[in-house]
Amino acid sequence: NGFADGAIIFDTREIDRRIDYLVERKIPFVIVGRDNVYEATSFVNLDNVKAGYLGAEHLIKRGNRSIRFFLGDKNFTVNQDRAKGFIQAFNDYHIKSELRHIDYGIMNPEIAYEKMKNILKEEVPDALFVSGDQRAIGAYHAIQEKGLKIPRDIAVLGIDNIPLSEYYYPALTTISQSVRKMAEGAIKILNQHLKDPEIYTHQRIIFQPKLIIRNST
């Protein structure tokens, strides 16, 4: 009929036309992310609110107060959830709201570098939380180019726990999000749906983030 047998969707938005399209045409699909619109969708996701909270909490407990959070596209639910957790940690630890700054649109290392470079012209925050280890390398470059030391002058924390993050200098403290397990879970759920569509029931699996402490905080 010209349609795919099934689909896996990434980078969901609060209102996502891709999900509407698949639901209307009754095409099996699984979301890597979340969906709050339809009750019977299947998804696998990281607890991104907790990831944002965990990162902010770690930095706060290390004595940092002025903290910037680099996030990607503001429309993606993953970034909305991480921002929510970040803000909640500040509230729970009674840190003044003016000390937290969320910067959206940090899509790659080059943008992270330019953004951090511009920030350092005006101020030196206590810490930087970067949503994405690869983007953190851009921030590292800007910080070190300025002659500042990590973590003495600025603590840096990432999310992803990519293999390379252990070999940054200094080794990057990060939050592991089990990308492989989420992908495997999505494929398994979709295969079950395709194999037995009559008896299939929707599934929602939430993975927990894990803090990996290294030398950058």
C-alpha positions as CSV (number, residue, x, y, z in Angstrom):
1,N,0.0,0.0,0.0
2,G,3.1,2.2,-0.2
3,F,3.4,2.5,3.7
4,A,6.2,1.1,5.8
5,D,5.4,-1.9,8.0
6,G,6.5,-0.1,11.1
7,A,8.5,2.9,12.3
8,I,10.7,4.1,15.2
9,I,10.4,7.8,16.0
10,F,13.1,10.0,17.5
11,D,13.2,13.6,18.7
12,T,9.6,14.0,19.6
13,R,7.8,17.3,20.1
14,E,4.8,18.1,22.3
15,I,2.6,18.2,19.2
16,D,4.2,15.8,16.7
17,R,2.5,15.4,13.3
18,R,4.5,12.2,12.6
19,I,2.7,10.5,15.5
20,D,-0.7,11.8,14.3
21,Y,0.1,10.4,10.8
22,L,1.0,6.9,12.0
23,V,-1.9,6.7,14.4
24,E,-4.4,7.8,11.7
25,R,-3.1,5.1,9.3
26,K,-2.7,2.5,12.0
27,I,0.9,1.9,11.2
28,P,2.8,0.2,14.1
29,F,5.4,2.4,15.7
30,V,7.5,2.9,18.8
31,I,8.8,6.2,20.1
32,V,12.3,6.8,21.5
33,G,11.2,9.6,23.7
34,R,7.7,10.3,25.1
35,D,4.2,11.0,24.0
36,N,1.5,12.5,26.2
37,V,-1.2,12.9,23.6
38,Y,-2.2,9.3,22.9
39,E,-2.9,6.8,25.6
40,A,-2.0,3.7,23.5
41,T,1.4,4.6,22.1
42,S,4.5,2.6,23.0
43,F,7.7,4.3,23.9
44,V,11.1,3.8,25.5
45,N,12.7,6.8,27.2
46,L,15.2,8.0,29.6
47,D,13.8,9.7,32.7
48,N,15.0,13.1,31.4
49,V,13.5,15.1,34.2
50,K,15.7,13.0,36.6
51,A,18.7,13.5,34.3
52,G,18.4,17.2,34.5
53,Y,17.8,17.1,38.2
54,L,20.7,14.7,38.8
55,G,23.2,16.9,36.9
56,A,22.2,20.1,38.7
57,E,22.1,18.4,42.1
58,H,25.7,17.1,41.6
59,L,27.0,20.5,40.6
60,I,25.2,22.2,43.5
61,K,26.5,19.7,46.0
62,R,30.0,20.4,44.8
63,G,29.5,24.0,45.8
64,N,28.6,25.5,42.5
65,R,25.8,28.2,42.4
66,S,26.0,30.0,39.1
67,I,25.3,27.2,36.6
68,R,24.5,27.4,32.9
69,F,22.7,24.5,31.1
70,F,23.3,24.1,27.3
71,L,20.4,22.4,25.6
72,G,19.3,21.7,22.0
73,D,16.1,22.6,20.3
74,K,13.6,24.0,22.8
75,N,10.7,22.3,21.0
76,F,12.0,18.7,21.7
77,T,10.4,17.1,24.7
78,V,13.8,15.7,25.8
79,N,15.1,19.2,26.3
80,Q,11.9,20.4,28.0
81,D,12.1,17.6,30.5
82,R,15.8,18.1,31.2
83,A,15.2,21.8,31.8
84,K,12.3,21.0,34.2
85,G,14.6,18.7,36.3
86,F,17.3,21.3,36.3
87,I,15.0,24.0,37.6
88,Q,13.5,21.7,40.2
89,A,16.9,21.0,41.7
90,F,17.5,24.7,42.1
91,N,14.2,25.1,43.8
92,D,14.7,22.1,46.1
93,Y,18.2,23.4,47.2
94,H,16.9,27.0,47.5
95,I,19.3,28.4,45.0
96,K,18.3,31.8,43.6
97,S,16.7,31.6,40.2
98,E,18.9,34.3,38.8
99,L,21.9,32.0,39.3
100,R,20.6,29.4,36.8
101,H,20.7,30.0,33.1
102,I,19.3,27.8,30.3
103,D,20.7,28.2,26.8
104,Y,18.7,26.5,24.1
105,G,19.8,25.9,20.5
106,I,23.2,24.4,21.3
107,M,23.0,21.8,18.6
108,N,26.7,20.9,18.0
109,P,30.3,21.5,19.3
110,E,30.8,24.5,17.1
111,I,27.8,26.3,18.6
112,A,28.8,25.3,22.1
113,Y,32.2,26.7,21.5
114,E,30.9,30.1,20.2
115,K,28.3,30.3,22.9
116,M,30.8,29.6,25.7
117,K,33.3,32.0,24.2
118,N,30.7,34.8,24.3
119,I,29.7,34.0,27.8
120,L,33.3,34.1,29.0
121,K,33.6,37.7,27.7
122,E,31.0,38.7,30.3
123,E,31.3,36.3,33.2
124,V,32.8,33.1,34.4
125,P,30.0,30.8,35.7
126,D,30.8,28.3,38.5
127,A,29.7,25.4,36.3
128,L,28.4,24.3,32.9
129,F,26.0,21.5,32.3
130,V,25.9,20.4,28.7
131,S,23.2,18.2,27.2
132,G,25.5,16.0,25.0
133,D,29.1,15.0,25.6
134,Q,30.1,15.9,22.0
135,R,28.9,19.4,22.5
136,A,30.9,19.6,25.7
137,I,34.1,19.4,23.8
138,G,33.3,22.7,22.1
139,A,32.8,24.3,25.6
140,Y,36.1,22.7,26.8
141,H,37.9,24.4,23.9
142,A,36.5,27.8,24.7
143,I,37.2,27.5,28.4
144,Q,40.8,26.3,27.9
145,E,41.4,28.9,25.1
146,K,40.6,31.6,27.7
147,G,43.3,30.2,30.0
148,L,40.8,28.8,32.5
149,K,41.1,25.4,34.2
150,I,38.5,22.7,34.4
151,P,37.2,22.1,37.1
152,R,39.2,24.7,39.2
153,D,37.6,27.7,37.4
154,I,34.6,26.1,35.8
155,A,33.2,22.6,36.4
156,V,31.8,20.8,33.3
157,L,29.2,18.1,33.2
158,G,27.8,16.2,30.2
159,I,25.1,13.8,29.2
160,D,25.5,10.6,27.1
161,N,28.6,8.9,28.5
162,I,30.0,8.4,25.0
163,P,33.3,6.3,25.0
164,L,35.4,9.3,24.1
165,S,34.3,11.3,27.1
166,E,36.6,9.3,29.4
167,Y,39.5,10.6,27.3
168,Y,38.7,14.3,27.3
169,Y,41.2,16.3,29.4
170,P,40.2,16.3,32.1
171,A,38.0,13.2,31.9
172,L,34.3,14.4,31.6
173,T,31.9,13.8,34.4
174,T,28.7,12.7,32.6
175,I,25.3,11.1,32.9
176,S,24.8,7.7,31.2
177,Q,21.5,7.3,29.3
178,S,21.8,3.7,28.0
179,V,21.2,4.5,24.3
180,R,21.9,1.0,23.2
181,K,19.4,-0.5,25.6
182,M,16.7,2.0,24.6
183,A,17.3,1.2,20.9
184,E,17.1,-2.5,21.6
185,G,14.0,-2.0,23.6
186,A,12.3,-0.1,20.8
187,I,13.2,-2.7,18.2
188,K,11.9,-5.5,20.5
189,I,8.6,-3.8,21.1
190,L,8.1,-3.0,17.4
191,N,8.8,-6.6,16.4
192,Q,6.3,-7.8,19.0
193,H,3.7,-5.5,17.5
194,L,4.4,-6.6,13.9
195,K,4.4,-10.3,14.8
196,D,1.2,-10.4,16.8
197,P,-0.8,-7.2,16.1
198,E,-4.1,-8.8,17.5
199,I,-2.7,-9.5,20.9
200,Y,-0.2,-6.7,21.2
201,T,-0.6,-4.2,24.1
202,H,1.3,-0.9,24.3
203,Q,4.4,-0.8,26.4
204,R,6.2,2.1,28.1
205,I,9.7,1.6,29.4
206,I,11.6,4.3,31.3
207,F,15.3,3.9,31.8
208,Q,17.1,5.6,34.8
209,P,20.0,7.9,34.3
210,K,23.3,7.2,36.1
211,L,25.9,9.8,37.1
212,I,29.4,8.9,36.1
213,I,31.8,11.0,38.2
214,R,35.2,11.7,36.6
215,N,37.6,14.7,36.8
216,S,35.7,17.6,35.3
217,T,33.6,18.4,38.3
